[in-house]
Amino acid sequence: MLAKKHPELEKPVQIVKYMSLRESLQFAKFRRDINALDEASEKDNIRQEKEQARIDGRAEGRAEGHAEGHAEGLAVGLAEKLEIARKLKSKGLPMAEIIEITNISTEAAEKLFS
């Protein structure tokens, strides 16, 4: 993982053999620090991906809930309109007036009158 992100450290053994002991220790600490930063960065990326997935999931759930609620509301509204149309028909109103008052389709009114 370290060599992919930092190609200059690809062959640390060759680099270290030309260093003094103090430089070698500093280099080893440097490599540990880089590894720790890489791991922290990877963990942060995973955390961000999880957070984005959670946000996307909530948005999708809201959209589905909204669509279901809208469809249910339309169905209830249509049922109420048809009930009103039935009552108006029982009072003897003509089909054209029932369509105008309830705003139901001509097709629905024809079914009601048949």
N, C-alpha and C positions, 0 to 999 in steps of 0.2 A: 504494500500500500504506500509506503513512504517513497519508494523509488518511482512509482508512477506519478506522484504529485511533485516530487523533487528529484529530477533526473541527475542533478549534480551529486546526489548522495547514493547513486546506484551501486558504486563499488567502494563502500566505506573502509573496507580492510586495506585497500591500496592507499587510500588517503591517510589512514591512521599510521601506517608503517613509516611515513615520512615526518611524523609529528613527535614532539617531545611528550613526556608523560602528562605534563600539565595540559598541553593542547589536546591530547587524546581524551583526557577526562572532561574537558570543556566540550569537546566534540560529542562525546557520549551523552552529556547532559543536554546538549543542543538537540540531538536526535530524539531523546526521550521527550523533550518539550514539544518538538514538532509532532511526534506521535500522539501526545496528549491533546494538542490542539486539533489534530486531524480527527481524533475520536470525539472530542467535544463538538466539533463542527458537524460530524456525521450524526451524532445524537440530536443536535439542534435541528438538522434537516429532517430527521425522522419525526421529531416533535411537531415541526411546522406542517409536514405532510398530514399527520394525524389530525391536527387542528383544522386544516383546510378540508379534509374529508368529513369531519364533524359538521363544519359550517355548511358544506355542500349537501350533506344528508338532511340537515334541518331545513334548508331551503327547499329541497325536493319534497320533504314531508309536508311543508306548508303549502306548496303548490298543489300537491295531490289532495290535501284536505280542502283547499279552496275549491278545486274542481268538483269534488264530491258534494260539498255543501251547495255549490251553485246548481248542480244537476238536481239535487234533492229539492232545492227551493223552486226550481222550475216545475218539477213534477207536482209539488204541493200546490203551486199557483194554478197549474192547469186543472188539477182536480177541483179546486175551489171555483174556477171559472165554469167548469162543466156543471157543477152543482147549482150554481146561480142560473145557468142556461136552462137546466131542467125545471127549476122553479118558475122561470119566466115563460117557458113553454106551457107549463101547467096553468098559467094565468091567461094563456091564449095569445101571447104576443107572436107576431110573425117572425119567421126565421131571419129576415134581413135586419130587423130591430134587435134581435137577440145577438146576432153577429156584431152589430155596431156597439151595443152596450157592453158585452163581455169581451169583445176583441178576440173571440175564438175563430179558428179557421172555418172556411166554408165547408170543408170536408168534415170537420168535427160536428158542425151544426147539422149537416145532412145525415150523419149517423144518428144524431139525437132525434131527428124528425122521422127517421125511417122505422 
